[in-house]
Amino acid sequence: MSLYARFLKFAQKHSVLPMIMIPVVLVGIGVNVFGSSLLLNVYTYFCVSLIMVLGLQMFMGNSGILNWVHIGFVGVGAYASGILSTAPMVKSMGVPNMFPALVELNMPVIPAIMIGGLVAALLAAIIGYPLMRLSDFVGVITLFATLIVFHVIMTQWDNVTNGPRTFFGVPEFTTLTVALIGALIALVVAYWFRESGLGLRLRASRDDRYAAMSIGIDVVRVRYYGFITSALVAGLAGGVWAHFITSFSPKAFYISEMFILLSMVVIGGSGSISGAFMGTTFVTIGRELLRQVEGTINNAHVLSFEVYGLTEAVMAILMIVILIWRPGGVVGGQELRWPLFKRNKPSVTKEVSDGV
């Protein structure tokens, strides 16, 4: 095979990154130059949500396990980075009962976000191994129970999180440019993880656990490493989000927000990073349009009662329709590559076996 042919094959195989990153950058530039403040905030939120969804897809999409606790790791990263970057005087006023050692901690935002991600990864490393040993169905229930534990700790540990009250005073750092750079990095990391040996073995365990074990894959170990990597991205996303919103409470990291992330993954397709991107795009646009519709109906007094929850209801119905008629999501688990065509790929387990 000639050098040119090899280059074309390589470019076609990895064309998914430029096909996603180029539109994201071009739209970001256009919004930054010509967009209103509302559109600027919406696109910044889209980029931050994309980081969270890519972190969720890295584990859930490659392992097939519904990771309910993902939003909990986002909260860990948000609180950790917020505590580290907020000025001591602000923390002492906002969280009167905070431990003195935490009050005195103060560092620049970027190191604080990185440490927040590491704290989330460390916590995942501590609790993850026994969770990954459970069967798929029991594991999902246990992960949901773990999210409840996370929420209870966040709402009750007022010496750290200010309890159920709002944690405020986080310095504003996340601009559209910062969020866009973070989203691009997350895309590269998610794609690298998918194409890595770990991602390939994780997908093999998803497709057929026993076949994967028969060719020497340690299913528990690969799930454990994938769980930690996903938590790291979630913690970093939480730090980026915290320095965009600047004030938050534990309810921002519970079931309702996790439902939004799941809708993004399910609607787009959990089997690929292209699906995560498409789902995040559709849900972000849909949520904003539905909010505008809901506000217009309430302001115009069209109905005799106030309309609330329209966004969540429509997203839930859309998820049901997608799961019934297209379980693989909008892109069907495929990656967007150039030229656009559907390839019949061998099973993941066979690919791993051939590699061994």
Residue, then its C-alpha position, 0 to 999 in steps of 0.5 A: m500500500s502506497l504512502y498516499a493510500r495509507f494517509l487516506k485510510f488514516a484520515q478516513k478512519h479518524s475523520v470523526l474528530p474534525m467532522i465534529m470539532i470544526p462545526v463546534v469551533l465555527v459556531g463558537i466563533g460566530v456566536n462570540v462575534f455576532g451572538s447576543s448575551l443570551l446566545l453566548n450563555v446558551y452556547t457556553y452551557f452547550c460546551v460545558s454539557l458536552i464535556m459532561v456527556l462525553g465523560l458519561q459516554m466514555f463509561m456508559g457507552n463503552s461498557g453498556i452500564l447505566n452510570w447513575v452516579h456520574i452527576g455525583f462526580v460532577g458535583v464533587g468536582a464542582y465543590a472541590s474546585g469551588i472551595l479551592s478557588t474561592a477567596p477565604m473571606v467569601k467562604s467564611m461568610g458564605v459557609p460559616n461552619m466550614f472547617p478552618a483548614l478549608v477556609e484558608l485554602n486558596m489557589p488559581v482557578i485552573p489548578a483548582i479545576m484540575i484538583g477537583g477532577l483528581v478528587a473525583a477520580l480518587l473517589a471513584a477509585i475508592i468506591g469503584y472496584p466493588l461496584m464493577r464486580l456486580s452483575d449489570f442489573v444489580g450494578v445499575i441499582t447500586l450505582f443509583a443508590t450510590l448517587i443517593v448517598f452522594h446527595v445525602i452527603m452533599t446536603q448534610w455536610d454543611n462544614v464543606t458544602n454549606g448543606p442544602r443551602t447555596f454555595f456562592g462566591v465562586p470566581e467567574f472564569t468559564t467564558l465561551t472560549v474556556a468552555l470551547i477549549g474544554a469541549l475540544i479537549a474532551l472530544v479528543v480524550a473521549y475519542w482516544f479512549r474509544e480507540s485505545g486498547l482499554g476502550l476496545r476491551l471495554r466494548a468487548s465486555r459490553d457486547d459479550r461478557y463471557a466471550a470477552m473473558s474467554i479471550g483473556i479480558d479482565v472484565v472487572r478491571v477494564r470496567y474499573y479503569g473506565f469508571i475512574t477515567s469517566a469520573l475524572v472527566a466528570g470532575l473536570a466538567g464540574g469544575v468548569w461548570a462551577h466557574f461558569i454558574t458561580s453559585f449552586s446547591p446539591k440539587a444541581f447534582y441529582i436525579s433531574e440533572m442526571f436525567i438531562l444528561l441521560s437524555m442527551v446520551v440516549i437520544g444521540g446514541s450512547g455507542s459513539i462520541s458522535g452520538a454524544f455530540m448530536g444528543t447534546t446538540f438536539v437536547t440543548i436546542g430543544r430545551e431552550l425552545l421549550r423554555q421559550v414556549e413555556g414562558t410565552i404561554n405563561n406570560a400570555h395567560v393562554l391557559s387558566f393555569e401556569v405551565y411547568g415541567l413542559t421541558e422535562a415532559v417533552m424530553a421524557i416522551l422523546m426518550i421513550v420514542i427513541l428507545i422504542w423506534r431507534p434504540g441505538g439513538v440518532v446516529g445508531g452507534q456509528e461515528l460520523r466519518w468522511p465520506l459518510f457511509k455505513r460500514n459493516k464492522p466485525s464484532v468488537t470481541k473478534e477485533v480484540s481476539d485478532g489483536v491478541 
